[in-house]
Amino acid sequence: MPDGKKQYRVAIVGTGAIAGGRHLPAIQAQDGRAAVVAVVDVDGDRAAAFAAEWGVEHTYTDLDTMLATERPDLAIICTPPAAHHDGVRACLQAGAWVWCEKPPVLSLAEYDALSAEEREGGPYVGYVFQHRFGSAARTLREQIATGALGRPLVGICHTLWYRDDAYYEVPWRGRWETEGGGPTMGHGIHQMDLMLSLLGDWREVRAMMGTLDRRIATEDVSLAAVSFESGALVSVVNSVLSPREVSYLRFDFSEATVEVSHLYGYDNSNWTWTPLRGVAEERSAGWLPATDIRSSHNVQLAEFLDAMDRGGRPPASGPDGRRSMELITGLYQSAITGRPVTRDELEPGNPFHAHLDGGGRYTAGVPAEVAR
């Protein structure tokens, strides 16, 4: 184990594909800093099979029992979205730090309620937004902060994926009350979080959405124009109807264009820096990342454990983690009401603060007001 680092006892809550496909490999990559001591799943057979595959000693079907018995330092929440709020709250109240899969929760109201459970110095809850942690994104973030590329002016943030009807046969998918939303919430949230981590706070959103081809209650596509406090304007598209899948972000600065095209993760080879004509070659050559670290759960988990070591708030938590939920909420409110929405509107008392569909105001295909 690295010098000066602590070792943490970890519990995995929910043993679906993301737990084994991403989180256990990420834990194993931490040089002994984290060890899984228990898994929890409402399906006892699935929990036992997962534990046997990964060499975990203890299995539980009840979260509270596991917390009282094992007292983990860190709980990783890999359950479906509707279970995030109650699971995170139980873990925080038991004194465990929490790393929760996206989407964080089903509303800003739930997000704020969990923030109120945190204590100074921990435990804190952070959320899985691994795309902001690759070396290329870190390099660009530093360049924006120092103004090395000039002012941010124009952006594109597109999540164009494909999910067929069979994907939505899983009962909790495609429903506001269990998934929280469609591709805006469940798929595009990763690219939007990366965009926000780079460009900072947004000011206003104007959006449309529709349910064009999937038999679901939520949208299957959304489009938005977003203005930022910096003055930058960005096009945002989220889709599960796109046969040629791509995650594409482009940022046009006054002296350069920076682009990344990938699907579920990137390394430096997925990024390009294109200088404005006339920018000196020796200057633009210094823009490229000095190291090549792929965006991954591994890298974000390492930073989360560092935060635990120092007793400080981890990245992608608190107000920092809230920004993607704010933009998604504003996007849905704008699309459903047909008017622009500003960030400062998203306060308690706004029906979209409590429910992303405004409390049942969206009927698949068209706003409920139109459908009636």
Contacts in CASP RR format, 6 or more apart in sequence:
PFRMAT RR
TARGET T0000
AUTHOR 0000-0000-0000
METHOD contacts of the structure
MODEL  1
MPDGKKQYRVAIVGTGAIAGGRHLPAIQAQDGRAAVVAVVDVDGDRAAAF
AAEWGVEHTYTDLDTMLATERPDLAIICTPPAAHHDGVRACLQAGAWVWC
EKPPVLSLAEYDALSAEEREGGPYVGYVFQHRFGSAARTLREQIATGALG
RPLVGICHTLWYRDDAYYEVPWRGRWETEGGGPTMGHGIHQMDLMLSLLG
DWREVRAMMGTLDRRIATEDVSLAAVSFESGALVSVVNSVLSPREVSYLR
FDFSEATVEVSHLYGYDNSNWTWTPLRGVAEERSAGWLPATDIRSSHNVQ
LAEFLDAMDRGGRPPASGPDGRRSMELITGLYQSAITGRPVTRDELEPGN
PFHAHLDGGGRYTAGVPAEVAR
1 7 0 8 1.000
1 31 0 8 1.000
1 32 0 8 1.000
1 33 0 8 1.000
2 31 0 8 1.000
2 33 0 8 1.000
4 309 0 8 1.000
5 31 0 8 1.000
5 33 0 8 1.000
5 305 0 8 1.000
5 309 0 8 1.000
6 33 0 8 1.000
6 305 0 8 1.000
6 308 0 8 1.000
6 309 0 8 1.000
7 32 0 8 1.000
7 33 0 8 1.000
7 34 0 8 1.000
7 35 0 8 1.000
8 33 0 8 1.000
8 34 0 8 1.000
8 35 0 8 1.000
8 73 0 8 1.000
8 74 0 8 1.000
8 305 0 8 1.000
8 308 0 8 1.000
9 35 0 8 1.000
9 37 0 8 1.000
9 70 0 8 1.000
9 71 0 8 1.000
9 72 0 8 1.000
9 73 0 8 1.000
9 74 0 8 1.000
10 27 0 8 1.000
10 34 0 8 1.000
10 35 0 8 1.000
10 36 0 8 1.000
10 37 0 8 1.000
10 72 0 8 1.000
10 73 0 8 1.000
10 74 0 8 1.000
10 75 0 8 1.000
10 76 0 8 1.000
11 36 0 8 1.000
11 37 0 8 1.000
11 38 0 8 1.000
11 39 0 8 1.000
11 40 0 8 1.000
11 66 0 8 1.000
11 67 0 8 1.000
11 70 0 8 1.000
11 72 0 8 1.000
11 74 0 8 1.000
11 75 0 8 1.000
11 76 0 8 1.000
11 96 0 8 1.000
12 19 0 8 1.000
12 23 0 8 1.000
12 24 0 8 1.000
12 36 0 8 1.000
12 38 0 8 1.000
12 39 0 8 1.000
12 40 0 8 1.000
12 50 0 8 1.000
12 56 0 8 1.000
12 75 0 8 1.000
12 76 0 8 1.000
12 78 0 8 1.000
13 39 0 8 1.000
13 40 0 8 1.000
13 41 0 8 1.000
13 63 0 8 1.000
13 66 0 8 1.000
13 75 0 8 1.000
13 76 0 8 1.000
13 77 0 8 1.000
13 78 0 8 1.000
13 79 0 8 1.000
13 87 0 8 1.000
13 91 0 8 1.000
14 39 0 8 1.000
14 40 0 8 1.000
14 41 0 8 1.000
14 47 0 8 1.000
14 77 0 8 1.000
14 78 0 8 1.000
14 79 0 8 1.000
15 39 0 8 1.000
15 41 0 8 1.000
15 43 0 8 1.000
15 46 0 8 1.000
15 47 0 8 1.000
15 49 0 8 1.000
15 50 0 8 1.000
15 78 0 8 1.000
16 41 0 8 1.000
16 46 0 8 1.000
16 50 0 8 1.000
16 78 0 8 1.000
18 78 0 8 1.000
18 101 0 8 1.000
19 39 0 8 1.000
19 50 0 8 1.000
19 76 0 8 1.000
19 78 0 8 1.000
20 50 0 8 1.000
20 54 0 8 1.000
22 297 0 8 1.000
23 76 0 8 1.000
23 78 0 8 1.000
23 297 0 8 1.000
24 36 0 8 1.000
24 54 0 8 1.000
25 297 0 8 1.000
25 298 0 8 1.000
26 296 0 8 1.000
26 297 0 8 1.000
26 298 0 8 1.000
26 300 0 8 1.000
26 301 0 8 1.000
27 34 0 8 1.000
27 35 0 8 1.000
27 36 0 8 1.000
27 301 0 8 1.000
29 298 0 8 1.000
29 301 0 8 1.000
30 298 0 8 1.000
30 301 0 8 1.000
30 302 0 8 1.000
30 305 0 8 1.000
33 302 0 8 1.000
33 305 0 8 1.000
34 74 0 8 1.000
34 301 0 8 1.000
34 305 0 8 1.000
36 54 0 8 1.000
36 56 0 8 1.000
37 56 0 8 1.000
37 57 0 8 1.000
37 58 0 8 1.000
37 70 0 8 1.000
37 72 0 8 1.000
38 56 0 8 1.000
38 57 0 8 1.000
38 58 0 8 1.000
38 59 0 8 1.000
38 60 0 8 1.000
38 66 0 8 1.000
38 69 0 8 1.000
38 70 0 8 1.000
38 72 0 8 1.000
39 47 0 8 1.000
39 50 0 8 1.000
39 51 0 8 1.000
39 54 0 8 1.000
39 56 0 8 1.000
39 58 0 8 1.000
39 59 0 8 1.000
39 60 0 8 1.000
40 47 0 8 1.000
40 59 0 8 1.000
40 60 0 8 1.000
40 61 0 8 1.000
40 62 0 8 1.000
40 63 0 8 1.000
40 66 0 8 1.000
41 47 0 8 1.000
41 50 0 8 1.000
41 59 0 8 1.000
41 61 0 8 1.000
42 61 0 8 1.000
43 61 0 8 1.000
44 59 0 8 1.000
44 61 0 8 1.000
47 59 0 8 1.000
47 60 0 8 1.000
47 61 0 8 1.000
48 59 0 8 1.000
50 56 0 8 1.000
50 59 0 8 1.000
51 57 0 8 1.000
51 58 0 8 1.000
51 59 0 8 1.000
58 66 0 8 1.000
58 69 0 8 1.000
58 70 0 8 1.000
60 66 0 8 1.000
60 69 0 8 1.000
63 87 0 8 1.000
63 90 0 8 1.000
63 91 0 8 1.000
64 90 0 8 1.000
64 94 0 8 1.000
66 72 0 8 1.000
67 75 0 8 1.000
67 90 0 8 1.000
67 91 0 8 1.000
67 94 0 8 1.000
67 96 0 8 1.000
68 94 0 8 1.000
71 94 0 8 1.000
71 96 0 8 1.000
72 96 0 8 1.000
73 96 0 8 1.000
73 97 0 8 1.000
73 308 0 8 1.000
74 96 0 8 1.000
74 97 0 8 1.000
74 98 0 8 1.000
74 99 0 8 1.000
74 304 0 8 1.000
74 308 0 8 1.000
75 91 0 8 1.000
75 96 0 8 1.000
75 97 0 8 1.000
75 98 0 8 1.000
75 99 0 8 1.000
76 98 0 8 1.000
76 99 0 8 1.000
76 100 0 8 1.000
76 101 0 8 1.000
77 83 0 8 1.000
77 84 0 8 1.000
77 87 0 8 1.000
77 88 0 8 1.000
77 91 0 8 1.000
77 98 0 8 1.000
77 99 0 8 1.000
77 100 0 8 1.000
77 101 0 8 1.000
78 101 0 8 1.000
79 87 0 8 1.000
79 101 0 8 1.000
80 172 0 8 1.000
80 178 0 8 1.000
80 179 0 8 1.000
81 103 0 8 1.000
81 105 0 8 1.000
81 106 0 8 1.000
81 172 0 8 1.000
81 178 0 8 1.000
81 179 0 8 1.000
81 180 0 8 1.000
81 186 0 8 1.000
82 106 0 8 1.000
82 172 0 8 1.000
82 177 0 8 1.000
82 178 0 8 1.000
82 179 0 8 1.000
82 180 0 8 1.000
84 100 0 8 1.000
84 101 0 8 1.000
84 103 0 8 1.000
84 104 0 8 1.000
84 105 0 8 1.000
84 106 0 8 1.000
84 110 0 8 1.000
85 105 0 8 1.000
85 106 0 8 1.000
85 110 0 8 1.000
85 113 0 8 1.000
85 114 0 8 1.000
88 98 0 8 1.000
88 100 0 8 1.000
88 105 0 8 1.000
88 114 0 8 1.000
88 117 0 8 1.000
88 125 0 8 1.000
89 113 0 8 1.000
89 114 0 8 1.000
89 117 0 8 1.000
91 97 0 8 1.000
91 98 0 8 1.000
91 123 0 8 1.000
91 125 0 8 1.000
92 98 0 8 1.000
92 114 0 8 1.000
92 117 0 8 1.000
92 118 0 8 1.000
92 123 0 8 1.000
92 125 0 8 1.000
93 117 0 8 1.000
95 123 0 8 1.000
96 123 0 8 1.000
97 122 0 8 1.000
97 123 0 8 1.000
97 124 0 8 1.000
97 125 0 8 1.000
97 304 0 8 1.000
97 308 0 8 1.000
98 123 0 8 1.000
98 124 0 8 1.000
98 125 0 8 1.000
98 126 0 8 1.000
99 125 0 8 1.000
99 126 0 8 1.000
99 127 0 8 1.000
99 128 0 8 1.000
99 301 0 8 1.000
99 304 0 8 1.000
99 314 0 8 1.000
100 125 0 8 1.000
100 126 0 8 1.000
100 127 0 8 1.000
100 128 0 8 1.000
101 127 0 8 1.000
101 128 0 8 1.000
102 127 0 8 1.000
102 128 0 8 1.000
102 129 0 8 1.000
102 186 0 8 1.000
102 189 0 8 1.000
102 190 0 8 1.000
103 180 0 8 1.000
103 185 0 8 1.000
103 186 0 8 1.000
103 189 0 8 1.000
103 325 0 8 1.000
103 328 0 8 1.000
104 111 0 8 1.000
104 127 0 8 1.000
104 321 0 8 1.000
104 324 0 8 1.000
104 325 0 8 1.000
105 111 0 8 1.000
105 114 0 8 1.000
105 325 0 8 1.000
106 177 0 8 1.000
106 180 0 8 1.000
106 355 0 8 1.000
106 356 0 8 1.000
107 180 0 8 1.000
107 325 0 8 1.000
107 329 0 8 1.000
107 353 0 8 1.000
107 354 0 8 1.000
107 355 0 8 1.000
107 356 0 8 1.000
108 322 0 8 1.000
108 325 0 8 1.000
108 326 0 8 1.000
108 329 0 8 1.000
108 346 0 8 1.000
108 353 0 8 1.000
108 354 0 8 1.000
109 348 0 8 1.000
109 353 0 8 1.000
109 354 0 8 1.000
111 322 0 8 1.000
111 325 0 8 1.000
112 348 0 8 1.000
114 125 0 8 1.000
115 125 0 8 1.000
115 318 0 8 1.000
115 322 0 8 1.000
117 125 0 8 1.000
118 124 0 8 1.000
118 125 0 8 1.000
118 318 0 8 1.000
121 311 0 8 1.000
121 312 0 8 1.000
121 313 0 8 1.000
122 311 0 8 1.000
122 312 0 8 1.000
122 313 0 8 1.000
124 307 0 8 1.000
124 312 0 8 1.000
124 313 0 8 1.000
124 314 0 8 1.000
124 317 0 8 1.000
124 318 0 8 1.000
125 317 0 8 1.000
125 318 0 8 1.000
126 304 0 8 1.000
126 314 0 8 1.000
126 316 0 8 1.000
126 317 0 8 1.000
126 318 0 8 1.000
126 321 0 8 1.000
127 316 0 8 1.000
127 317 0 8 1.000
127 321 0 8 1.000
128 297 0 8 1.000
128 300 0 8 1.000
128 316 0 8 1.000
129 189 0 8 1.000
129 190 0 8 1.000
129 193 0 8 1.000
129 194 0 8 1.000
129 197 0 8 1.000
129 300 0 8 1.000
129 316 0 8 1.000
129 321 0 8 1.000
129 324 0 8 1.000
130 190 0 8 1.000
130 265 0 8 1.000
130 295 0 8 1.000
130 296 0 8 1.000
130 297 0 8 1.000
130 299 0 8 1.000
130 300 0 8 1.000
131 137 0 8 1.000
131 190 0 8 1.000
131 191 0 8 1.000
131 193 0 8 1.000
131 194 0 8 1.000
131 265 0 8 1.000
131 266 0 8 1.000
131 295 0 8 1.000
132 141 0 8 1.000
132 193 0 8 1.000
132 194 0 8 1.000
132 197 0 8 1.000
132 198 0 8 1.000
132 295 0 8 1.000
132 315 0 8 1.000
132 316 0 8 1.000
133 293 0 8 1.000
133 295 0 8 1.000
133 296 0 8 1.000
133 299 0 8 1.000
133 300 0 8 1.000
133 303 0 8 1.000
133 315 0 8 1.000
134 266 0 8 1.000
134 267 0 8 1.000
134 293 0 8 1.000
134 294 0 8 1.000
134 295 0 8 1.000
134 296 0 8 1.000
134 299 0 8 1.000
135 267 0 8 1.000
135 268 0 8 1.000
135 289 0 8 1.000
135 290 0 8 1.000
135 291 0 8 1.000
135 292 0 8 1.000
135 293 0 8 1.000
136 260 0 8 1.000
136 266 0 8 1.000
136 267 0 8 1.000
136 268 0 8 1.000
136 270 0 8 1.000
136 271 0 8 1.000
136 289 0 8 1.000
137 194 0 8 1.000
137 197 0 8 1.000
137 198 0 8 1.000
137 260 0 8 1.000
137 295 0 8 1.000
138 289 0 8 1.000
138 293 0 8 1.000
139 287 0 8 1.000
139 288 0 8 1.000
139 289 0 8 1.000
139 290 0 8 1.000
140 198 0 8 1.000
140 251 0 8 1.000
140 258 0 8 1.000
140 271 0 8 1.000
141 197 0 8 1.000
141 198 0 8 1.000
142 148 0 8 1.000
143 149 0 8 1.000
143 287 0 8 1.000
144 152 0 8 1.000
144 198 0 8 1.000
144 199 0 8 1.000
144 253 0 8 1.000
148 287 0 8 1.000
149 253 0 8 1.000
149 254 0 8 1.000
149 255 0 8 1.000
149 256 0 8 1.000
149 258 0 8 1.000
149 287 0 8 1.000
150 253 0 8 1.000
150 254 0 8 1.000
150 255 0 8 1.000
150 256 0 8 1.000
151 230 0 8 1.000
151 232 0 8 1.000
151 253 0 8 1.000
151 254 0 8 1.000
152 199 0 8 1.000
152 228 0 8 1.000
152 230 0 8 1.000
152 231 0 8 1.000
152 232 0 8 1.000
152 251 0 8 1.000
152 252 0 8 1.000
152 253 0 8 1.000
153 231 0 8 1.000
153 232 0 8 1.000
153 233 0 8 1.000
153 252 0 8 1.000
153 253 0 8 1.000
153 254 0 8 1.000
154 232 0 8 1.000
154 233 0 8 1.000
154 234 0 8 1.000
154 250 0 8 1.000
154 251 0 8 1.000
154 252 0 8 1.000
155 195 0 8 1.000
155 232 0 8 1.000
155 233 0 8 1.000
155 234 0 8 1.000
155 235 0 8 1.000
155 249 0 8 1.000
155 250 0 8 1.000
155 251 0 8 1.000
155 252 0 8 1.000
156 234 0 8 1.000
156 235 0 8 1.000
156 248 0 8 1.000
156 249 0 8 1.000
156 250 0 8 1.000
157 191 0 8 1.000
157 192 0 8 1.000
157 195 0 8 1.000
157 234 0 8 1.000
157 235 0 8 1.000
157 236 0 8 1.000
157 237 0 8 1.000
157 249 0 8 1.000
158 191 0 8 1.000
158 235 0 8 1.000
158 236 0 8 1.000
158 237 0 8 1.000
158 238 0 8 1.000
158 246 0 8 1.000
158 247 0 8 1.000
158 248 0 8 1.000
158 249 0 8 1.000
159 183 0 8 1.000
159 187 0 8 1.000
159 188 0 8 1.000
159 190 0 8 1.000
159 191 0 8 1.000
159 192 0 8 1.000
159 237 0 8 1.000
159 238 0 8 1.000
159 239 0 8 1.000
159 247 0 8 1.000
160 237 0 8 1.000
160 239 0 8 1.000
160 242 0 8 1.000
160 244 0 8 1.000
160 245 0 8 1.000
160 246 0 8 1.000
160 247 0 8 1.000
160 248 0 8 1.000
161 183 0 8 1.000
161 187 0 8 1.000
161 239 0 8 1.000
161 240 0 8 1.000
161 242 0 8 1.000
161 245 0 8 1.000
161 247 0 8 1.000
161 263 0 8 1.000
162 240 0 8 1.000
162 241 0 8 1.000
162 242 0 8 1.000
162 243 0 8 1.000
162 245 0 8 1.000
163 183 0 8 1.000
163 187 0 8 1.000
163 214 0 8 1.000
163 240 0 8 1.000
165 214 0 8 1.000
165 215 0 8 1.000
167 173 0 8 1.000
167 240 0 8 1.000
168 174 0 8 1.000
168 214 0 8 1.000
168 215 0 8 1.000
168 216 0 8 1.000
171 178 0 8 1.000
172 178 0 8 1.000
172 179 0 8 1.000
173 179 0 8 1.000
173 216 0 8 1.000
174 181 0 8 1.000
174 182 0 8 1.000
174 214 0 8 1.000
174 216 0 8 1.000
174 217 0 8 1.000
174 218 0 8 1.000
175 181 0 8 1.000
175 216 0 8 1.000
175 217 0 8 1.000
175 218 0 8 1.000
176 217 0 8 1.000
176 218 0 8 1.000
176 355 0 8 1.000
176 356 0 8 1.000
176 357 0 8 1.000
176 360 0 8 1.000
176 362 0 8 1.000
179 185 0 8 1.000
179 186 0 8 1.000
179 218 0 8 1.000
180 186 0 8 1.000
180 218 0 8 1.000
180 356 0 8 1.000
181 218 0 8 1.000
181 219 0 8 1.000
181 332 0 8 1.000
181 356 0 8 1.000
181 357 0 8 1.000
182 216 0 8 1.000
182 218 0 8 1.000
182 219 0 8 1.000
182 220 0 8 1.000
182 238 0 8 1.000
182 240 0 8 1.000
183 219 0 8 1.000
183 220 0 8 1.000
183 221 0 8 1.000
183 222 0 8 1.000
183 238 0 8 1.000
183 239 0 8 1.000
183 240 0 8 1.000
184 209 0 8 1.000
184 219 0 8 1.000
184 222 0 8 1.000
184 238 0 8 1.000
184 328 0 8 1.000
184 331 0 8 1.000
184 332 0 8 1.000
185 218 0 8 1.000
185 328 0 8 1.000
185 356 0 8 1.000
187 238 0 8 1.000
187 240 0 8 1.000
188 238 0 8 1.000
189 324 0 8 1.000
189 328 0 8 1.000
190 247 0 8 1.000
191 247 0 8 1.000
191 249 0 8 1.000
192 236 0 8 1.000
192 324 0 8 1.000
192 327 0 8 1.000
192 328 0 8 1.000
193 316 0 8 1.000
193 321 0 8 1.000
193 323 0 8 1.000
193 324 0 8 1.000
194 249 0 8 1.000
195 234 0 8 1.000
195 236 0 8 1.000
195 249 0 8 1.000
196 202 0 8 1.000
196 323 0 8 1.000
196 324 0 8 1.000
196 327 0 8 1.000
198 251 0 8 1.000
199 228 0 8 1.000
199 230 0 8 1.000
199 232 0 8 1.000
199 234 0 8 1.000
199 251 0 8 1.000
200 228 0 8 1.000
200 229 0 8 1.000
200 230 0 8 1.000
200 323 0 8 1.000
201 228 0 8 1.000
201 229 0 8 1.000
201 323 0 8 1.000
201 343 0 8 1.000
202 226 0 8 1.000
202 227 0 8 1.000
202 228 0 8 1.000
202 229 0 8 1.000
202 323 0 8 1.000
202 326 0 8 1.000
202 327 0 8 1.000
202 343 0 8 1.000
203 227 0 8 1.000
203 228 0 8 1.000
203 229 0 8 1.000
203 231 0 8 1.000
203 342 0 8 1.000
203 343 0 8 1.000
204 226 0 8 1.000
204 227 0 8 1.000
204 340 0 8 1.000
204 341 0 8 1.000
204 342 0 8 1.000
204 343 0 8 1.000
205 224 0 8 1.000
205 225 0 8 1.000
205 226 0 8 1.000
205 227 0 8 1.000
205 327 0 8 1.000
205 330 0 8 1.000
205 331 0 8 1.000
205 334 0 8 1.000
205 340 0 8 1.000
205 341 0 8 1.000
206 224 0 8 1.000
206 225 0 8 1.000
206 334 0 8 1.000
206 340 0 8 1.000
206 341 0 8 1.000
207 222 0 8 1.000
207 223 0 8 1.000
207 224 0 8 1.000
207 225 0 8 1.000
207 330 0 8 1.000
207 331 0 8 1.000
207 332 0 8 1.000
207 334 0 8 1.000
207 335 0 8 1.000
207 341 0 8 1.000
208 222 0 8 1.000
208 223 0 8 1.000
208 224 0 8 1.000
208 335 0 8 1.000
208 338 0 8 1.000
209 219 0 8 1.000
209 221 0 8 1.000
209 222 0 8 1.000
209 223 0 8 1.000
209 331 0 8 1.000
209 332 0 8 1.000
209 335 0 8 1.000
209 336 0 8 1.000
210 219 0 8 1.000
210 220 0 8 1.000
210 221 0 8 1.000
210 222 0 8 1.000
210 335 0 8 1.000
210 364 0 8 1.000
210 365 0 8 1.000
210 366 0 8 1.000
211 217 0 8 1.000
211 218 0 8 1.000
211 219 0 8 1.000
211 220 0 8 1.000
211 364 0 8 1.000
211 365 0 8 1.000
212 220 0 8 1.000
212 221 0 8 1.000
212 241 0 8 1.000
212 365 0 8 1.000
213 220 0 8 1.000
213 241 0 8 1.000
214 220 0 8 1.000
214 240 0 8 1.000
214 241 0 8 1.000
216 364 0 8 1.000
217 362 0 8 1.000
217 364 0 8 1.000
218 357 0 8 1.000
218 362 0 8 1.000
218 364 0 8 1.000
219 335 0 8 1.000
219 362 0 8 1.000
219 364 0 8 1.000
219 365 0 8 1.000
220 239 0 8 1.000
220 240 0 8 1.000
220 241 0 8 1.000
221 237 0 8 1.000
221 238 0 8 1.000
221 239 0 8 1.000
221 240 0 8 1.000
221 241 0 8 1.000
222 236 0 8 1.000
222 237 0 8 1.000
222 238 0 8 1.000
222 239 0 8 1.000
222 331 0 8 1.000
222 335 0 8 1.000
223 235 0 8 1.000
223 236 0 8 1.000
223 237 0 8 1.000
224 235 0 8 1.000
224 236 0 8 1.000
224 237 0 8 1.000
224 331 0 8 1.000
224 334 0 8 1.000
224 335 0 8 1.000
225 233 0 8 1.000
225 234 0 8 1.000
225 235 0 8 1.000
225 236 0 8 1.000
226 233 0 8 1.000
226 234 0 8 1.000
226 235 0 8 1.000
226 236 0 8 1.000
226 327 0 8 1.000
227 233 0 8 1.000
227 234 0 8 1.000
228 234 0 8 1.000
236 331 0 8 1.000
245 263 0 8 1.000
246 261 0 8 1.000
246 262 0 8 1.000
246 263 0 8 1.000
247 260 0 8 1.000
247 261 0 8 1.000
247 262 0 8 1.000
247 263 0 8 1.000
247 264 0 8 1.000
247 265 0 8 1.000
248 259 0 8 1.000
248 260 0 8 1.000
248 261 0 8 1.000
249 259 0 8 1.000
249 260 0 8 1.000
250 257 0 8 1.000
250 258 0 8 1.000
250 259 0 8 1.000
251 257 0 8 1.000
251 258 0 8 1.000
251 259 0 8 1.000
254 276 0 8 1.000
255 275 0 8 1.000
255 276 0 8 1.000
255 279 0 8 1.000
256 273 0 8 1.000
256 274 0 8 1.000
256 275 0 8 1.000
256 276 0 8 1.000
256 279 0 8 1.000
256 284 0 8 1.000
256 287 0 8 1.000
257 272 0 8 1.000
257 273 0 8 1.000
257 274 0 8 1.000
258 271 0 8 1.000
258 272 0 8 1.000
258 273 0 8 1.000
258 274 0 8 1.000
259 271 0 8 1.000
259 272 0 8 1.000
259 274 0 8 1.000
260 266 0 8 1.000
260 270 0 8 1.000
260 271 0 8 1.000
260 272 0 8 1.000
261 270 0 8 1.000
262 270 0 8 1.000
265 294 0 8 1.000
265 295 0 8 1.000
265 296 0 8 1.000
266 294 0 8 1.000
266 295 0 8 1.000
267 292 0 8 1.000
267 293 0 8 1.000
267 294 0 8 1.000
267 295 0 8 1.000
268 288 0 8 1.000
268 289 0 8 1.000
268 292 0 8 1.000
271 289 0 8 1.000
273 284 0 8 1.000
273 287 0 8 1.000
273 288 0 8 1.000
275 281 0 8 1.000
275 283 0 8 1.000
275 284 0 8 1.000
275 287 0 8 1.000
293 299 0 8 1.000
300 315 0 8 1.000
300 316 0 8 1.000
303 314 0 8 1.000
303 315 0 8 1.000
304 314 0 8 1.000
304 315 0 8 1.000
307 313 0 8 1.000
307 314 0 8 1.000
307 315 0 8 1.000
308 314 0 8 1.000
326 343 0 8 1.000
326 346 0 8 1.000
328 356 0 8 1.000
329 346 0 8 1.000
329 352 0 8 1.000
329 353 0 8 1.000
329 356 0 8 1.000
330 341 0 8 1.000
330 343 0 8 1.000
330 345 0 8 1.000
330 346 0 8 1.000
330 352 0 8 1.000
331 341 0 8 1.000
332 352 0 8 1.000
332 356 0 8 1.000
332 357 0 8 1.000
332 358 0 8 1.000
332 362 0 8 1.000
333 341 0 8 1.000
333 345 0 8 1.000
333 346 0 8 1.000
333 350 0 8 1.000
333 352 0 8 1.000
333 358 0 8 1.000
334 340 0 8 1.000
334 341 0 8 1.000
335 367 0 8 1.000
336 352 0 8 1.000
336 357 0 8 1.000
336 358 0 8 1.000
336 361 0 8 1.000
336 362 0 8 1.000
336 367 0 8 1.000
336 368 0 8 1.000
337 361 0 8 1.000
337 367 0 8 1.000
338 367 0 8 1.000
346 352 0 8 1.000
346 353 0 8 1.000
347 353 0 8 1.000
348 354 0 8 1.000
351 358 0 8 1.000
351 359 0 8 1.000
351 361 0 8 1.000
352 358 0 8 1.000
360 368 0 8 1.000
361 367 0 8 1.000
361 368 0 8 1.000
361 369 0 8 1.000
362 368 0 8 1.000
363 371 0 8 1.000
365 371 0 8 1.000
END
